[in-house]
Amino acid sequence: MREKVKNKIYKIVLHIGLICTFLYGCTTPNPSKVSKSPNNQNRETTELQYTKEEEKAMNKWKNKTPDELFTDALDGDAAALYMMGLCYLCGQMDLPINIENANEFFSAAASLGFPPAIEQLYKQHLEENNIFLFIVYLNLTASSGHSEFIMTYHKIRDTLLEKFTQNGHALAKRTELIAAGKKIKISETIKNLKKIKKSEDRQKFVLDLILSNKGITQEDKNLGMDYWSSIYNPSLSSEE
């Protein structure tokens, strides 16, 4: 029974995933494209546009060394953590391409509320065909100062409801509850970091975010197909 339901969900997920891939792709955002329109929420987009504040935060390291960037990242600068992630993702600053390292830095930056890093997480889950976590992080990106994704979020949510005729609303509600929980986690993480005054203590806190996965992605390993199958068909949660 469990495998039958999982296979059914997987087929629907693949269908929605193809739609998402077509709409959003998996390209790295272009720093030269800065969001200027106050009405971004009224149009669809396939690419995150850095805000002026985000671009300013990232441009600080144009003339800095990799060591300086890493030092700022360990001090809890969310934009620096994101830039470290991009360096590992694209092999910049003489760093070898390492996707696992990139995702660790993106996770830490996202846990400190940096929207471009949150966007990298939804791309990661799109590539892994976990459409539900993709929707969670798309929600977080849209609600973190990037209103250009509001219409696209609702379009994908509507597709979820259309394809999952059984308990589609329960699935959508759960993704939004998880997103809300992650939003609270981001606020708490930022607040806790601000309380730390000593540099070595800040570095330990940030290293825990990077290496020990203590940020907003901590629960994601438990949100795989079995989890979503049990929501789609609650009777599966008692099967063991």
Contacts in CASP RR format, 6 or more apart in sequence:
PFRMAT RR
TARGET T0000
AUTHOR 0000-0000-0000
METHOD contacts of the structure
MODEL  1
MREKVKNKIYKIVLHIGLICTFLYGCTTPNPSKVSKSPNNQNRETTELQY
TKEEEKAMNKWKNKTPDELFTDALDGDAAALYMMGLCYLCGQMDLPINIE
NANEFFSAAASLGFPPAIEQLYKQHLEENNIFLFIVYLNLTASSGHSEFI
MTYHKIRDTLLEKFTQNGHALAKRTELIAAGKKIKISETIKNLKKIKKSE
DRQKFVLDLILSNKGITQEDKNLGMDYWSSIYNPSLSSEE
1 235 0 8 1.000
1 236 0 8 1.000
1 239 0 8 1.000
2 226 0 8 1.000
2 229 0 8 1.000
2 236 0 8 1.000
2 239 0 8 1.000
5 229 0 8 1.000
5 232 0 8 1.000
5 233 0 8 1.000
5 236 0 8 1.000
6 225 0 8 1.000
6 226 0 8 1.000
6 229 0 8 1.000
9 164 0 8 1.000
9 225 0 8 1.000
9 228 0 8 1.000
9 229 0 8 1.000
9 232 0 8 1.000
10 129 0 8 1.000
10 225 0 8 1.000
12 163 0 8 1.000
12 164 0 8 1.000
13 129 0 8 1.000
13 130 0 8 1.000
13 131 0 8 1.000
14 129 0 8 1.000
15 163 0 8 1.000
16 131 0 8 1.000
16 156 0 8 1.000
16 159 0 8 1.000
16 160 0 8 1.000
16 163 0 8 1.000
17 126 0 8 1.000
17 129 0 8 1.000
17 131 0 8 1.000
17 134 0 8 1.000
19 156 0 8 1.000
19 159 0 8 1.000
20 126 0 8 1.000
20 131 0 8 1.000
20 134 0 8 1.000
20 156 0 8 1.000
21 126 0 8 1.000
23 44 0 8 1.000
23 46 0 8 1.000
23 152 0 8 1.000
23 155 0 8 1.000
23 156 0 8 1.000
24 46 0 8 1.000
24 47 0 8 1.000
24 123 0 8 1.000
24 126 0 8 1.000
24 152 0 8 1.000
25 46 0 8 1.000
25 123 0 8 1.000
25 126 0 8 1.000
26 123 0 8 1.000
26 126 0 8 1.000
26 127 0 8 1.000
27 47 0 8 1.000
28 86 0 8 1.000
28 89 0 8 1.000
28 90 0 8 1.000
29 47 0 8 1.000
29 48 0 8 1.000
29 49 0 8 1.000
29 50 0 8 1.000
29 116 0 8 1.000
29 119 0 8 1.000
30 47 0 8 1.000
31 50 0 8 1.000
31 55 0 8 1.000
31 58 0 8 1.000
31 59 0 8 1.000
33 47 0 8 1.000
33 49 0 8 1.000
33 50 0 8 1.000
34 49 0 8 1.000
34 50 0 8 1.000
34 51 0 8 1.000
34 52 0 8 1.000
34 55 0 8 1.000
35 49 0 8 1.000
35 50 0 8 1.000
35 51 0 8 1.000
35 52 0 8 1.000
35 146 0 8 1.000
35 148 0 8 1.000
40 49 0 8 1.000
40 146 0 8 1.000
40 147 0 8 1.000
40 148 0 8 1.000
41 147 0 8 1.000
41 148 0 8 1.000
41 150 0 8 1.000
41 151 0 8 1.000
42 151 0 8 1.000
43 148 0 8 1.000
43 151 0 8 1.000
44 151 0 8 1.000
44 152 0 8 1.000
44 155 0 8 1.000
45 148 0 8 1.000
45 149 0 8 1.000
45 152 0 8 1.000
48 115 0 8 1.000
48 116 0 8 1.000
48 119 0 8 1.000
48 141 0 8 1.000
48 146 0 8 1.000
48 148 0 8 1.000
48 149 0 8 1.000
49 146 0 8 1.000
49 148 0 8 1.000
50 58 0 8 1.000
50 116 0 8 1.000
51 115 0 8 1.000
51 145 0 8 1.000
51 146 0 8 1.000
54 79 0 8 1.000
54 114 0 8 1.000
54 115 0 8 1.000
54 116 0 8 1.000
57 77 0 8 1.000
57 78 0 8 1.000
57 79 0 8 1.000
58 79 0 8 1.000
58 82 0 8 1.000
58 83 0 8 1.000
60 72 0 8 1.000
60 79 0 8 1.000
61 68 0 8 1.000
61 69 0 8 1.000
61 72 0 8 1.000
61 80 0 8 1.000
61 83 0 8 1.000
64 72 0 8 1.000
66 87 0 8 1.000
66 93 0 8 1.000
66 94 0 8 1.000
66 95 0 8 1.000
69 80 0 8 1.000
69 83 0 8 1.000
69 84 0 8 1.000
69 87 0 8 1.000
69 93 0 8 1.000
70 80 0 8 1.000
70 84 0 8 1.000
72 80 0 8 1.000
73 80 0 8 1.000
73 81 0 8 1.000
73 83 0 8 1.000
73 84 0 8 1.000
73 105 0 8 1.000
73 108 0 8 1.000
73 206 0 8 1.000
74 202 0 8 1.000
74 203 0 8 1.000
74 206 0 8 1.000
74 207 0 8 1.000
75 199 0 8 1.000
75 202 0 8 1.000
75 203 0 8 1.000
75 206 0 8 1.000
76 112 0 8 1.000
76 193 0 8 1.000
76 202 0 8 1.000
76 205 0 8 1.000
76 206 0 8 1.000
78 109 0 8 1.000
78 112 0 8 1.000
78 113 0 8 1.000
78 114 0 8 1.000
78 117 0 8 1.000
79 109 0 8 1.000
79 114 0 8 1.000
81 105 0 8 1.000
81 106 0 8 1.000
81 108 0 8 1.000
81 109 0 8 1.000
81 112 0 8 1.000
81 114 0 8 1.000
81 117 0 8 1.000
81 206 0 8 1.000
81 210 0 8 1.000
82 105 0 8 1.000
82 106 0 8 1.000
82 109 0 8 1.000
82 114 0 8 1.000
82 116 0 8 1.000
82 117 0 8 1.000
82 120 0 8 1.000
84 105 0 8 1.000
85 101 0 8 1.000
85 102 0 8 1.000
85 103 0 8 1.000
85 105 0 8 1.000
85 106 0 8 1.000
85 109 0 8 1.000
85 120 0 8 1.000
86 92 0 8 1.000
86 102 0 8 1.000
87 93 0 8 1.000
87 95 0 8 1.000
87 102 0 8 1.000
88 95 0 8 1.000
88 96 0 8 1.000
88 97 0 8 1.000
88 98 0 8 1.000
88 99 0 8 1.000
88 101 0 8 1.000
88 102 0 8 1.000
88 105 0 8 1.000
89 97 0 8 1.000
89 99 0 8 1.000
89 102 0 8 1.000
89 120 0 8 1.000
90 97 0 8 1.000
91 97 0 8 1.000
102 120 0 8 1.000
103 120 0 8 1.000
103 121 0 8 1.000
103 124 0 8 1.000
104 210 0 8 1.000
104 211 0 8 1.000
104 213 0 8 1.000
105 117 0 8 1.000
105 210 0 8 1.000
106 117 0 8 1.000
106 120 0 8 1.000
106 121 0 8 1.000
106 124 0 8 1.000
107 117 0 8 1.000
107 121 0 8 1.000
107 209 0 8 1.000
107 210 0 8 1.000
107 213 0 8 1.000
107 215 0 8 1.000
107 216 0 8 1.000
107 217 0 8 1.000
108 117 0 8 1.000
108 206 0 8 1.000
108 209 0 8 1.000
108 210 0 8 1.000
108 215 0 8 1.000
109 116 0 8 1.000
109 117 0 8 1.000
110 117 0 8 1.000
110 118 0 8 1.000
110 120 0 8 1.000
110 121 0 8 1.000
110 137 0 8 1.000
110 140 0 8 1.000
110 186 0 8 1.000
110 216 0 8 1.000
110 217 0 8 1.000
111 185 0 8 1.000
111 186 0 8 1.000
111 189 0 8 1.000
111 209 0 8 1.000
111 214 0 8 1.000
111 215 0 8 1.000
111 216 0 8 1.000
111 217 0 8 1.000
112 186 0 8 1.000
112 189 0 8 1.000
112 190 0 8 1.000
112 193 0 8 1.000
112 209 0 8 1.000
113 144 0 8 1.000
113 186 0 8 1.000
113 189 0 8 1.000
113 190 0 8 1.000
115 141 0 8 1.000
115 144 0 8 1.000
115 145 0 8 1.000
115 146 0 8 1.000
118 137 0 8 1.000
118 140 0 8 1.000
118 141 0 8 1.000
118 144 0 8 1.000
119 137 0 8 1.000
119 141 0 8 1.000
119 146 0 8 1.000
121 137 0 8 1.000
121 217 0 8 1.000
122 133 0 8 1.000
122 134 0 8 1.000
122 136 0 8 1.000
122 137 0 8 1.000
122 138 0 8 1.000
122 140 0 8 1.000
122 141 0 8 1.000
125 131 0 8 1.000
125 133 0 8 1.000
125 134 0 8 1.000
125 136 0 8 1.000
125 137 0 8 1.000
126 134 0 8 1.000
130 223 0 8 1.000
130 224 0 8 1.000
130 225 0 8 1.000
131 160 0 8 1.000
132 171 0 8 1.000
132 174 0 8 1.000
132 175 0 8 1.000
132 223 0 8 1.000
132 224 0 8 1.000
132 228 0 8 1.000
133 220 0 8 1.000
133 223 0 8 1.000
133 224 0 8 1.000
134 156 0 8 1.000
135 153 0 8 1.000
135 156 0 8 1.000
135 157 0 8 1.000
135 160 0 8 1.000
135 172 0 8 1.000
135 175 0 8 1.000
136 175 0 8 1.000
136 178 0 8 1.000
136 179 0 8 1.000
136 182 0 8 1.000
137 179 0 8 1.000
138 149 0 8 1.000
138 152 0 8 1.000
138 153 0 8 1.000
138 156 0 8 1.000
139 153 0 8 1.000
139 175 0 8 1.000
139 176 0 8 1.000
139 179 0 8 1.000
140 179 0 8 1.000
140 182 0 8 1.000
140 183 0 8 1.000
141 149 0 8 1.000
142 149 0 8 1.000
142 150 0 8 1.000
142 152 0 8 1.000
142 153 0 8 1.000
143 179 0 8 1.000
143 183 0 8 1.000
157 172 0 8 1.000
160 168 0 8 1.000
160 171 0 8 1.000
160 172 0 8 1.000
161 168 0 8 1.000
161 169 0 8 1.000
161 172 0 8 1.000
164 171 0 8 1.000
164 232 0 8 1.000
166 232 0 8 1.000
166 233 0 8 1.000
167 231 0 8 1.000
167 232 0 8 1.000
167 233 0 8 1.000
167 234 0 8 1.000
168 232 0 8 1.000
170 231 0 8 1.000
170 232 0 8 1.000
171 228 0 8 1.000
171 231 0 8 1.000
171 232 0 8 1.000
174 231 0 8 1.000
178 219 0 8 1.000
178 223 0 8 1.000
182 216 0 8 1.000
185 215 0 8 1.000
185 216 0 8 1.000
186 216 0 8 1.000
189 209 0 8 1.000
189 215 0 8 1.000
189 216 0 8 1.000
192 205 0 8 1.000
193 202 0 8 1.000
193 205 0 8 1.000
193 206 0 8 1.000
196 202 0 8 1.000
196 205 0 8 1.000
208 214 0 8 1.000
209 215 0 8 1.000
229 236 0 8 1.000
230 236 0 8 1.000
230 237 0 8 1.000
END
